[in-house]
Amino acid sequence: MYKDFDNINQEKLIKLIEQKINDRRILKFIRKWLKAGFMEVGNKKIR
């Protein structure tokens, strides 16, 4: 499932989200979350 999101253009996604959300703090959080990587622990991937 996670690999499906590897190909999403994050700038376009942010532009779509900005149309619905006006709170800059939330948008900043979403940008940081999108840029965060994954950490593998055993067979599980943790964001």
N, C-alpha and C positions, 0 to 999 in steps of 0.2 A: 504494500500500500504506500509506503513512504516514497518509493521510487517514482510513483506517479506525480509527486509534487516536485521532483527534481527539475522537471522541464517547464514549470510555470514561470513566466516572465514576472518577476517580483515587482518591477516598476509599474507594469500595467495593473497588477493586482492591487498595489497601493493606490493607484489613481482611482480604481473602482471603489475601494474602501473609503477613500476621501470623499466620494460623492455622498456617502451615507453617514459618515462619522466626522464631526467637526472638532472634536476634542483633540488638540495637538498632543496631549500627554498620552492618550490611548494610541494615537497613530505612531508616536515615537516608540512605545512599547511593542507594537505590532512589527515595526521595522526591525527592532532589535531581535525579536523572536524569530523573524524570518531569516535573519543573518546568522543566528545561532546554529552551531553544528550539532551533530549527534555524538553521543558517547555510547560505545558498546560495552555491556556488562554481560558476559556469557553469551547467551543467544538473544538477549533483549537489547533493543536500542532505546536509549533515553535521550530526550531532548533537553 
